[in-house]
């Protein structure tokens, strides 16, 4: 029988049903040859060929369908000569595939006749046919089976316990890809899978059994527990709805489909696309049904009503803030990501959430937070970020680069800057946003500190992109007229470097002893900085500015009066960040930062660098 290969159902019929179909047709010809309108004797079945299949219906691991077969029938005519006749037949096939082929039966063989095609609940490639409108029904059926309480009252669905009840084994801590491109994996058979070790940077094979779910730790550590629960639910849906698809694939193509890895999307596809591959449809099902399992339609309205009863009047009338808080509360209660909660609200008719901006990084892998060391590496890589910081347009506070304006940043009694409540509530427009990028330190051409990342192969770094920060730039432009107000007012007089130093020393009430203590410079340097005769060095000026906790504006002013400036090199970038990132901190803290960078040409501030 020739293999047509039009779809997986035909391949399955050819590979797994050939003998059964042959035997059923042979038996039918033996018992019903009078229906063939053949005028001859010794009628036998010579060959069969699949023309097409239709009316596939799946129920769990069992399925039925109609197979239309063209049979070549040999016979001898009245003159004892061998003849052949082609005849189409239709028969009902029933099969069960659960890891392996359990059953294949043929019944109701008859001569083919055109009849209407019934609507199938799966494609001929065994992909379930589930529309967006049907996903609530699918989630409802799942919850009736595993957690009916969630359909009666607001309940956090115990998805981990449900997974165990389904026979699934959850395993955490295995890195699924070198570049962290996958969230989870569901194993449909006993197999070996490749995982990665972050510290060694090497991959190895891991033995997994059928029903094992691997969850990449990146899901929790860089996103949220809600995202982790959603990933588990996503894999559970794969097991519930797509196990037959995987078993058929593996049956037909050997080890082609032992496990399914779920990619880490930049965003969830909430609307379908007719051009998708089979695997993309599987992901769409798992995302859509998974969200509805965790936030079932039946309980959300009741939970919203319950939450609103505890909201203040001010919150209820501020629609934007109301939905931000509501989304956060729902995500916390149901154990989902905030992004999932937002889209569920939209699907349930709350159209106003569409324009709500969330600081949601579960699937976008964005962050507004960056530590001092990774900020240094990114400033060395990005001239634009370097410019924003060196010009003082953005200040560094609470591990964020925030618009340098009193509305966004305030200074405590110790001189340490902090984000204002307004900035915390509006990170998107008040602070710079970075994308999280996993970097292979050993293979990257970027320079990383051996001290900070000794022994590590991979590390997450924050990457600056101006296109991700339009909201912050727009708000910064709105506050542009206030920038000079934020910066200390300075006399625009044509004064010398030494005169400016004396002004600063007098304003800060600095004597010889305090000068030496705070800058780690000598008594002689205290007087030399105030002398019109001596030429000043870059290192001495930096130590003076760091020790007296001068901002970037004053630092660059003094460098300029001395005929110096930051040159944009790696060493100067390190010194610039020692000024900008540690306001209110001592020179010792800044020197610890410089020392940990372990950058050639960078030495502690305040030391005699000529030694």
C-alpha positions in Angstrom: 0.0 0.0 0.0 1.5 3.4 -1.0 2.0 5.9 1.7 0.3 9.2 0.8 1.6 11.1 3.7 -1.1 13.9 3.5 -1.5 14.0 7.3 -0.7 12.1 10.5 -4.0 10.2 10.5 -3.3 8.7 7.1 0.3 7.9 8.2 -1.1 6.2 11.3 -3.7 4.2 9.2 -0.9 3.0 6.9 1.5 2.1 9.6 -0.8 0.7 12.3 -4.0 -0.3 10.5 -2.8 -2.0 7.3 -3.1 -5.6 8.5 -6.5 -5.0 10.2 -7.9 -3.2 7.1 -6.6 -5.9 4.8 -8.2 -8.7 6.9 -11.5 -6.8 7.2 -11.7 -6.2 3.4 -10.7 -9.8 2.7 -13.5 -11.0 5.0 -16.0 -8.7 3.4 -15.2 -9.8 -0.1 -15.5 -13.4 0.9 -18.9 -12.9 2.4 -20.3 -10.1 0.2 -18.7 -10.6 -3.3 -22.2 -10.5 -4.8 -22.3 -6.7 -4.1 -19.3 -6.0 -6.3 -21.0 -6.6 -9.6 -18.2 -8.8 -10.8 -19.0 -11.4 -13.5 -16.3 -13.9 -12.7 -14.8 -16.3 -10.2 -11.9 -16.6 -7.7 -12.5 -13.1 -6.4 -9.6 -12.1 -4.2 -8.2 -8.9 -2.7 -5.0 -7.9 -4.5 -3.9 -4.4 -3.1 -5.3 -1.5 -1.1 -4.5 2.2 -1.0 -5.7 4.9 1.4 -7.6 7.7 -0.5 -8.5 9.8 2.5 -9.7 9.8 6.1 -12.4 11.9 7.7 -14.7 12.3 10.7 -12.0 11.9 13.3 -13.3 12.1 16.8 -11.1 11.9 19.9 -12.0 10.9 23.5 -8.9 10.9 25.7 -6.5 8.3 24.2 -9.3 6.6 22.1 -10.4 7.8 18.7 -12.6 6.8 15.8 -12.7 7.8 12.2 -13.7 6.8 8.7 -11.1 5.5 6.3 -11.8 5.5 2.5 -9.8 2.8 0.8 -9.3 2.0 -2.9 -9.0 -1.8 -3.3 -7.7 -3.6 -6.3 -9.7 -6.8 -6.7 -8.5 -9.7 -8.9 -10.8 -12.3 -10.5 -11.0 -14.7 -13.4 -13.6 -14.0 -16.1 -15.8 -16.5 -18.0 -12.8 -17.1 -20.3 -10.5 -18.0 -17.4 -8.5 -14.9 -18.0 -7.1 -12.9 -15.0 -8.9 -9.5 -14.6 -8.7 -6.6 -12.1 -11.3 -4.2 -10.8 -10.8 -1.0 -8.7 -13.4 -0.5 -5.9 -13.6 2.2 -3.2 -14.7 1.1 0.3 -15.4 3.0 3.5 -15.0 1.6 6.9 -15.1 2.7 10.5 -11.8 2.5 12.4 -11.3 2.6 16.2 -8.0 2.9 17.9 -6.5 3.5 21.3 -3.0 4.9 21.8 -1.7 5.5 25.3 2.1 5.7 25.1 1.9 2.7 22.7 -0.7 1.3 20.3 -3.2 -0.5 22.5 -6.0 -1.2 20.0 -6.9 -1.0 16.3 -10.3 -2.3 15.1 -12.2 -2.1 11.8 -16.0 -2.3 11.5 -18.9 -1.4 9.3 -17.1 -2.1 6.0 -19.2 -1.0 3.0 -18.9 0.2 -0.6 -18.1 3.9 -0.6 -20.8 6.4 -1.1 -20.7 10.2 -0.7 -22.2 11.3 2.6 -21.8 14.6 4.6 -18.6 15.0 6.6 -19.1 15.4 10.3 -17.3 18.1 12.3 -14.2 16.7 14.0 -12.9 17.8 17.4 -9.3 17.4 16.2 -7.4 18.0 13.0 -6.1 15.1 11.0 -2.8 15.8 12.7 -4.4 15.2 16.1 -4.3 18.8 17.1 -7.4 19.6 19.2 -9.8 22.0 17.5 -10.5 24.5 20.3 -11.6 28.0 19.6 -11.1 30.9 22.0 -14.8 30.9 22.8 -14.5 27.2 23.9 -11.6 27.7 26.2 -13.8 28.5 29.2 -15.7 25.3 28.6 -12.4 23.3 28.5 -11.3 25.0 31.8 -14.7 24.3 33.3 -14.5 20.6 32.4 -11.0 20.4 33.9 -12.1 22.0 37.1 -15.2 19.8 37.5 -12.8 16.8 37.3 -10.1 18.0 39.6 -11.2 21.0 41.6 -15.0 21.6 41.5 -14.8 24.0 44.5 -13.1 26.6 42.2 -16.3 26.8 40.2 -18.5 27.5 43.2 -16.5 30.1 45.1 -13.3 32.1 44.7 -10.5 29.6 45.3 -6.8 29.4 44.5 -6.5 26.3 42.4 -4.0 23.9 43.9 -2.4 23.2 40.6 0.6 21.4 42.1 -1.6 18.9 44.0 -3.7 18.5 40.8 -0.6 17.7 38.8 0.4 15.0 41.4 -3.2 13.6 41.2 -2.8 13.3 37.4 0.4 11.3 37.9 2.7 14.1 36.9 6.0 14.6 38.7 7.2 18.2 39.1 11.0 18.7 39.1 12.6 22.1 39.7 16.1 23.5 39.3 17.0 22.1 35.8 18.2 24.7 33.3 16.4 23.7 30.1 18.4 25.7 27.6 21.8 27.5 27.3 20.1 30.8 26.5 17.2 30.4 28.9 14.7 30.3 26.0 12.4 27.7 27.6 10.1 27.9 30.6 9.1 24.3 31.1 9.0 20.8 29.6 6.5 18.0 29.7 7.8 14.4 29.0 5.5 12.2 27.1 7.6 9.1 27.4 10.6 7.6 29.3 13.5 9.4 27.6 16.7 11.3 28.1 16.6 15.1 28.0 19.5 17.6 27.9 19.8 20.1 30.7 22.5 22.7 31.5 24.6 23.5 34.6 25.0 27.2 35.2 28.2 27.0 37.1 30.1 24.7 34.8 28.4 25.9 31.6 28.2 22.2 30.5 25.2 20.2 29.3 24.3 16.7 30.4 21.7 14.1 29.8 19.0 13.6 32.4 16.8 10.5 32.6 13.1 11.4 32.9 10.0 9.2 33.0 6.7 9.7 31.2 4.8 12.4 33.0 7.8 14.3 34.3 7.4 18.1 34.2 10.6 20.2 34.4 10.4 23.8 35.5 13.3 26.1 34.7 14.3 28.0 37.9 14.6 31.2 35.9 10.8 31.3 35.9 10.7 31.9 39.6 13.9 33.8 40.3 13.6 36.3 37.6 9.8 36.5 37.2 7.4 35.5 39.9 5.7 32.7 41.8 2.6 33.4 39.8 4.5 32.8 36.6 5.8 29.5 38.0 2.3 28.3 38.8 1.1 29.4 35.4 3.9 27.4 33.8 2.9 24.3 35.8 -0.7 24.8 34.7 0.5 25.3 31.1 2.3 21.9 31.2 -0.7 20.2 32.9 -2.9 21.4 29.9 -0.4 19.9 27.5 -0.7 16.5 29.3 -4.5 16.7 29.5 -5.1 17.8 25.9 -2.0 17.0 23.8 -0.8 13.6 25.1 -2.4 11.8 22.1 -0.8 14.2 19.7 2.6 13.4 21.2 2.0 9.7 21.3 1.0 9.6 17.7 4.0 11.6 16.7 6.3 9.3 18.6 4.6 6.2 17.2 5.0 7.4 13.6 8.4 9.0 13.9 10.1 6.9 16.6 11.9 9.3 19.0 10.7 12.4 17.2 8.4 13.6 20.0 9.4 12.2 23.4 9.0 15.6 25.2 7.6 19.0 24.5 9.5 22.1 25.5 7.6 25.3 26.0 9.4 28.5 24.8 9.7 31.6 26.9 7.5 34.0 25.0 8.0 37.7 24.9 4.3 37.9 25.4 1.3 35.6 25.4 -0.6 35.1 22.2 -4.2 35.7 23.2 -5.6 35.7 19.6 -5.1 32.9 17.2 -3.4 32.9 13.7 -4.4 30.6 10.9 -0.8 30.4 9.7 0.4 28.7 12.9 2.2 25.4 13.0 0.8 22.5 15.0 3.2 23.2 17.9 2.1 26.9 18.0 -1.5 25.8 18.3 -0.6 23.6 21.2 1.1 26.5 23.0 -2.0 28.7 22.4 -4.2 26.1 23.9 -2.0 25.7 27.0 -1.8 29.5 27.5 -5.5 30.2 27.1 -6.9 27.2 28.9 -4.2 27.5 31.6 -5.2 31.1 32.4 -8.9 30.1 32.6 -8.1 27.2 35.0 -6.3 29.5 37.4 -8.9 32.3 37.0 -12.2 30.5 36.2 -14.9 32.7 34.8 -17.4 31.5 37.4 -15.6 33.0 40.4 -13.8 36.2 39.2 -16.9 38.5 39.4 -17.5 37.4 43.0 -13.9 37.9 44.0 -13.9 41.4 42.4 -17.0 42.3 44.4 -15.4 41.1 47.6 -12.2 43.1 46.9 -14.1 46.3 46.0 -15.9 46.2 49.4 -12.5 46.8 51.0 -11.3 49.5 48.6 -11.3 53.2 49.6 -13.6 55.7 48.0 -10.6 57.5 46.5 -9.4 54.2 44.9 -12.8 53.4 43.5 -13.1 56.8 41.7 -9.5 56.7 40.3 -10.1 54.2 37.5 -6.5 53.8 36.6 -5.2 53.1 40.1 -8.3 51.0 40.8 -7.5 48.6 38.0 -3.8 48.5 38.8 -4.6 47.5 42.4 -7.4 45.1 41.3 -5.0 43.3 38.9 -2.4 43.0 41.6 -4.9 41.6 44.2 -6.4 39.1 41.7 -2.9 37.9 40.6 -1.9 37.4 44.3 -5.1 35.6 45.2 -5.3 33.3 42.1 -1.6 32.7 41.9 -1.1 34.1 38.4 1.1 36.6 36.9 -0.2 40.2 36.8 -0.2 40.1 33.0 -2.4 37.0 33.0 -4.8 38.7 35.4 -5.0 41.7 33.2 -5.9 39.8 30.1 -8.4 37.6 31.9 -10.2 40.8 33.1 -10.2 42.1 29.5 -11.7 38.9 28.2 -14.4 39.0 30.9 -15.5 42.3 29.7 -13.4 44.8 31.6 -12.2 46.7 28.5 -10.8 49.6 30.5 -7.8 47.4 31.5 -6.5 47.5 28.0 -4.7 50.8 28.5 -3.4 50.0 32.0 0.4 49.9 32.1 1.8 47.2 34.3 5.3 46.8 35.6 5.0 43.2 34.5 8.1 41.2 33.6 6.9 37.7 33.7 7.0 37.3 30.0 8.8 40.4 28.8 11.9 39.8 30.9 12.2 43.6 31.7 13.4 45.2 34.8 13.9 48.7 36.1 16.4 47.6 38.7 20.1 47.3 38.1 23.0 47.0 40.6 26.1 49.2 40.6 28.4 46.7 38.9 26.1 45.7 36.0 25.3 49.4 35.6 29.0 49.9 35.0 29.2 47.2 32.3 26.1 48.6 30.5 27.4 52.2 30.6 30.6 50.9 29.0 28.5 49.3 26.3 25.9 52.0 25.7 27.1 55.6 24.8 23.5 56.8 25.1 23.2 55.5 28.7 26.6 57.0 29.5 25.4 60.4 28.2 22.2 60.3 30.3 24.2 59.6 33.5 27.2 61.8 32.8 24.9 64.8 32.1 23.0 64.2 35.3 19.7 63.8 33.5 19.2 60.5 35.5 20.3 59.9 39.1 21.0 56.6 40.7 18.9 55.7 43.7 17.6 52.5 45.2 19.2 50.5 42.4 17.3 52.5 39.7 18.3 55.2 37.3 15.6 57.8 38.0 14.8 61.1 36.4 16.9 63.7 38.4 14.0 65.8 39.6 12.5 66.3 43.0 9.2 64.8 41.9 11.1 61.5 41.3 14.0 61.4 43.8 14.4 62.8 47.3 17.4 62.9 49.6 17.3 61.8 53.2 19.0 63.4 56.2 22.2 61.4 55.5 22.4 62.8 51.9 21.3 59.4 50.4 18.8 59.7 47.5 15.7 57.6 47.3 12.9 57.1 44.9 9.8 59.1 45.9 6.4 57.4 46.4 5.4 58.9 43.0 8.4 57.3 41.3 7.8 53.8 42.9 4.2 54.0 41.7 5.3 55.1 38.2 8.5 53.2 37.4 7.6 53.0 33.7 7.8 56.8 33.3 10.2 57.8 36.1 13.0 55.2 35.7 15.1 53.6 33.0 13.9 50.1 31.9 16.3 47.4 31.0 15.8 44.0 29.3 17.2 41.0 31.1 19.8 39.2 29.0 21.5 35.9 29.9 25.2 36.2 28.9 27.8 33.5 28.6 30.6 35.3 30.4 33.3 32.9 29.1 32.4 33.4 25.5 31.4 37.0 25.5 33.8 39.6 24.2 32.7 42.0 26.9 35.0 42.5 29.9 33.7 41.2 33.2 35.3 41.3 36.6 37.0 38.0 37.6 36.3 38.8 41.2 32.6 39.3 40.8 31.9 36.4 38.4 34.7 34.0 39.2 33.7 30.5 38.3 30.4 31.5 36.7 29.6 30.8 33.0 26.2 32.5 32.7 24.9 35.6 34.4 21.9 37.8 33.8 22.7 41.4 32.8 20.5 44.3 32.1 20.5 45.7 28.6 19.6 49.3 27.8 17.5 50.1 24.7 16.2 53.6 24.1 13.1 52.2 22.3 12.1 50.6 25.6 12.2 54.0 27.4 10.0 56.3 25.4 7.6 56.8 28.4 10.5 57.9 30.7 11.9 60.2 28.0 8.6 61.8 27.4 8.1 62.5 31.1 11.6 63.8 31.4 10.9 66.2 28.7 7.8 67.4 30.6 10.1 68.1 33.6 12.9 69.5 31.5 12.2 73.1 32.6 12.8 72.0 36.2 16.2 70.3 35.7 18.1 73.4 36.6 15.9 73.9 39.6 16.8 70.4 40.8 20.5 71.0 40.3 22.1 73.4 42.8 22.2 77.0 41.6 25.8 78.1 40.8 27.3 81.4 40.3 27.9 81.9 36.6 31.0 83.9 37.3 34.3 83.5 35.6 36.2 82.1 38.6 39.2 79.9 38.6 39.4 76.3 39.7 41.0 77.2 43.1 38.4 79.9 43.8 35.7 77.3 43.2 37.4 74.8 45.5 37.6 77.4 48.2 33.9 78.2 47.8 33.0 74.5 48.2 35.3 74.0 51.2 33.8 77.0 52.9 30.2 76.0 52.1 30.8 72.5 53.5 32.8 73.8 56.5 35.8 71.6 55.8 39.0 72.0 57.7 42.3 70.2 57.2 41.5 67.3 59.5 38.1 66.6 58.0 39.5 67.0 54.5 42.1 64.3 55.1 39.6 62.0 56.8 37.0 62.3 54.0 39.2 62.4 50.9 42.2 60.4 52.1 44.4 63.1 50.5 47.2 64.8 52.4 47.4 68.1 54.3 49.6 69.4 51.5 47.0 68.6 48.9 44.4 70.5 50.9 46.4 73.7 50.3 47.6 72.7 46.9 44.0 72.5 45.6 43.4 76.1 46.8 46.6 77.4 45.2 46.5 79.2 41.9 50.0 78.1 41.1 49.6 74.3 41.2 48.3 72.2 38.3 45.7 69.7 39.5 45.5 66.0 38.4 42.4 64.1 37.4 42.8 61.6 40.3 43.1 64.3 43.0 40.0 66.1 41.8 38.0 62.9 41.7 39.1 62.0 45.3 38.2 65.6 46.4 34.7 65.3 44.8 34.1 61.8 46.1 35.2 62.6 49.6 33.1 65.7 49.8 30.2 63.9 48.2 29.9 66.3 45.3 27.4 65.5 42.5 28.2 65.0 38.9 27.4 68.6 38.0 30.0 70.0 40.4 32.5 67.3 39.6 32.3 68.0 35.9 32.5 71.8 36.6 35.7 71.3 38.5 37.2 69.0 35.9 36.4 71.6 33.2 38.0 74.4 35.1 41.1 72.3 35.4 41.1 71.6 31.7 40.0 67.9 32.2 37.0 65.7 31.6 35.8 62.1 31.7 37.1 60.6 28.4 34.4 57.8 28.1 37.0 55.0 28.6 36.4 52.1 30.8 38.5 53.4 33.7 36.9 56.9 33.5 33.4 55.2 33.4 34.3 53.5 36.6 35.3 56.7 38.3 32.2 58.5 37.0 30.0 55.9 38.5 31.9 56.2 41.8 30.6 59.7 41.8 27.0 59.2 40.5 26.0 56.0 42.2 27.1 56.5 45.8 25.7 59.9 46.9 25.7 60.2 50.7 28.3 57.4 50.9 31.9 57.6 52.1 35.0 57.3 49.9 35.6 53.9 51.3 32.3 52.6 49.9 33.2 54.0 46.5 36.7 52.5 46.6 35.3 49.1 47.5 33.2 49.4 44.3 36.2 50.3 42.2 38.3 47.5 43.7 35.6 44.9 43.0 35.5 45.9 39.4 39.1 44.8 39.0 39.6 47.0 36.0 43.1 47.8 34.7 44.1 51.4 35.4 41.5 51.9 38.2 43.0 52.5 41.6 41.4 53.6 44.9 40.5 57.3 45.2 42.7 59.3 47.6 45.8 57.1 47.2 49.0 58.4 45.7 48.5 57.0 42.3 52.1 57.8 41.2 53.4 55.0 43.4 
